[in-house]
Amino acid sequence: MKEHIAACVQIAIKPNEIQRNIEKAAYWLERAAKEYEAELVVFPESITTGFSPNMTVDAFYEILEPIPGRHTRDIQKLAKELGTHVVFPLYERGKNKREVFNSSLMIDDRGEIIGKYRKTHPFPTERKEGGGWTTPGNETVVVDTKLGKIGMIICYDGDFPELSRVLALKGAEIITRPSALLRSFEIWEMTNKARAYDNHVYVLGVNAIGPDAAENYYFGHSMIVSPIAQTLAQARGTEEIIAAKLDPDPIKYVSYGTRSPMIFDHLEDRNVKVYSEILQSGKSTFEPTRRIPYHK
């Protein structure tokens, strides 16, 4: 990984006004690149529409586009002009009717889409089985860029330690987590810091603000967390950019502000023999209010 400045752009959208939201994202992308000298810029989840479309799957499918296409063209062009890498999350029209993916794109400094991740853990109400609109992806993605190896997750994915661990084992040095998170700030902070510390990676958590079409209100507080769980940058609950310089040698010391050496590696120190039972279905012994029928 090379030393570089990474930025999180936290902006509100106009629900389902796709072109207007793309134009707004372009404006803020240019600000992040020019005012913060960011080489990597990450936007919140579903930046072109907002998280919940508040319409039928059929209607939502019709307003979306395949990737690449009209909904990525302007950001790709601007990324090339600015020489900046961009994580651009949006809903993607699938090849099959009514197939909608919650996707996150890695656009490089040439304007090329060099990585595409489809959310593997849609939130229960987002999934079609829960009355929602999203089809889950089934692939993990780590993109080898000029800046470093970047793993990609989206929002609820960050609640699942196994997913981020797989990305770290595949070489990820940074994990980007565009989100539209409605749970508490404590959950947001804890999961970002845990995934960073578990795996000795930088986590760029970028949360939405403002309402979506279903009048869900998001609280922002985007953050950049270091591989030793230090908050390097912290946003508020308003539109703004945060940025931090990412050190390519970040785990020499056990904590920040000290020269006490770090002598452990969570990946190397695993006792993998005890994990043989991890790959099986399960459920909590405690009951939530409602369970979504995922399995037919």
N, C-alpha and C positions, 0 to 999 in steps of 0.2 A: 504494500500500500504506500502511496506517496502522500506527503503532507499536502492538505488542501483545506479550503473553507467549504463547509457544508451548510446549507440554509434550509429552513422550514418556512414555507409560506402559508400563513393561516388566514384564509379569507372566507367570507360568506358568499353564498351563491343566490341566484334567482331561480327558484325551483323550476326545473325542466326547460329553462330558457337556454338551450345548449349553446348557440352561437354567442349569445351575450356573455355567458360564463367563460367560454374560450377566450373571448376578447379581454375579459377581466384578468384571467390567468396570465395571458400574454403580457399585460401591463405590469403585473406584479413579478413575473419572471424577469422582465427587463430591469426592474428595480433591484431585485435580489442580486443579479449579475453585476450591475453597475455600482450600486451603493454599498454592497457588502463583499464584492469581488468573489462571489460564490462560484465554485466550479461544479457543485452538485446542488440541485434545488429540488425539494420534495413538496408536493401538494397533498391536501387531504383527500380522503376516499371520495369516490364518485363526484369529482369536482365539476363535471359538466352538467349534472342534473340535480345533485343532492341525493342523499341516501335512499329515502323512501319515495318512490315515484307517485304513490297514491292514485294508481290507475291499474287497469287490468294488465296481465302479462301480454296479451295480444296487442293492446294499444301501446304499451311501453316498447315492445319489440319493434314496432313500426317507426318510432322516432329515433331509434338507434342506428348505428352504422357498423359495418365490419371494420376490423383493424388490420392494416392501416387504411385510412380513408379520410373523408372530409372532417371528421372530428379530431383528427391528429395532425392534419397537414400544417396548420398555422403554427402550432407549437414546435413541430419538427423543424420548420423553416427558421423560426426564431432561435431555437437551440443552436443551429448551425451558425447563424449570424453572430450570436453572442459567444460561441465557443464553450457552451455550458452543457453539462449532463443534467437531464431532467427526469424525475420520476413523476409520471402523469397518470393518475388513476381515473378510470371512467368505466361506465357500463358498456359492454361490447355485444353487438348482435352476433349470435352464433349462426352456424350454417343451417341448422334445423329450425323449423318454425317454433316460435315461443321459447327458444333457447337464448337465455341472457346470462352472460358471465360478468361477474364483478372483477374487473381486471386492473392491473397496474403495469404500466409500460416503463421500460428503461430506454430513454432516448439519449444517444451519445452526442458529443460535440460536433459531429458531422451531420446531425439531424436524422440519423438512422435509428430505427427501433431495433435494439440489439438484445432485448429481453422482454418477455411478456409473461406475467404471472396471473393466473386465475385463482381467486380466493378459494382455498380448499376447505375452509370452515365458515361458511356463511352463518350469520346469526340465525337462531331458530325461526324467527318470524320472517326472515328474508328468504328462507328456502321455500321452494314450491310446496313441500310437504306441510309447511306451517302456514300456508295461505299466501306465501310471498311470490317472488319473481326470479330468484337466482338459481342457476344450475352450478353445483360445486365443480371446481377444477380438481385435477388429480395428479398434478406434478409439482415438485419442488423446483425452485429456480434460484440459481446463483449466477450472476453475470460477471464476467471478467472484463473490467473496464480499465481505462488509463489511470483511474484514481485508485483502484483496488478492486477486490472481489466483493460484490454487493449482493446480499441475499434479500429476497422480497417476500413480505407477508402483508396482510391487510387486516387491520382492526381486530376482530374476534380471534383471528389466527394467533394473536399474541398471548391468548390465554392458555395455549397448548404448548408446554415446554418441549415436547418431542419434536415439533416442527422446527423451531429455532435451533434445536440441537442438531438436527439433520443438516440444516444450512451451514452451521459451524463446522460440522464434520466434512462438508463438501468444500470448505475453505473460506467461507464468508468472513470478512473482516468488519463489514458494516451490514446491519439489517435495517431496511426501511419499513416503517409501519404506518402508512397512510390510514386514517381512521375517521369514523363518524361515531364516536363512542358516547353512550348515554349513561353509563354507570358512573360511579363516584370518582372524584379526583384521586382518592387513595388507591382505588383499583387500577386506574390509569398509570399512576406513578409507580406503584408496586410491580405491575407486570412489565413495564418498560425497564425498570432497574433490574428486576430478576432475570429477564432474558439477556440483558447486557452482561450481568455478572456471571450468570450460569455458564455462558459461552465465551466470555472474554471478547465481546464484539461491541462496536458502537451501535447504539439504537437511535434511529431518527424517527421519533413518534410525532406525527403531524395530525392534529385533531381538528375536525370541522368546528365552525361556530355558526350561530344563527339558526334559523328554521329551515326545514325541508318542506316538501309538498304535503306531508302528513302532519305538519306542525310539531315535529320533534325539534327540540331546541338543544343545540350542542354547545359545550362549554369551553372549547379551545384548550388552552394550556399545553400547547405543543412543547416538546422538550427534546434536547439532545443529551444522551447519556453515554458516559465513557465505559470502557471495558472493566473498570473497577467501581462502577455504579455511581460515579460522580455526575451530577447534573451540570453540564457545561453551558447550557442555554435554556431559558425557561420563558415561555410566552404567557401572556395574560388572557383574558376572556374577550379580546377584541381583535380586529384585523391588524396584523403586524407580521414582520419578518424577524426570525431569530437566526443566528448563525454562530458557528464556532469553528476554530481551526482544529482539524483532527490530526493528532500525533501518530506517526507510523510505528512508534515503539512505546505502547501505552501501559504495559504491565510489569515494568521493572520494579515498581514500589507498591507495597501492599495497600496504601491509602494515599490520598492527596495531601500535600503539605508535609510529607515525611520522606526521609531517605531510607526507611526500614525496607529491606529487600523483600520482594515477592518471590516465594520459592515453591509455588504450586501452580498447577495447570488443570483446570476442571475437565478438560477433554482427555488429557493423558492419564489423569489419576482415576478415571472411572474403573470400577471393577465390573467389567462387562458380563462376567459369568452370572451375576445376580439379576440380570435383566431379561432372562429367557422368557418370562411370562408377560412381558409388556405388550406384545402384539396380539391382543385379544380384545374383543368387545367387552364392554362393562357399563355399569351405571352406578351412581351414588346410592348408598343405602338410605340416604335421606331423600325425601320426595319434594321436588319443586311444585309450584302451583299447577303446572300443566306440562306434559311431555309431548313433544312433536313426534309423530309416527314416522321416523326415518326409514325403518326397515319394514318392507312389505311382508 
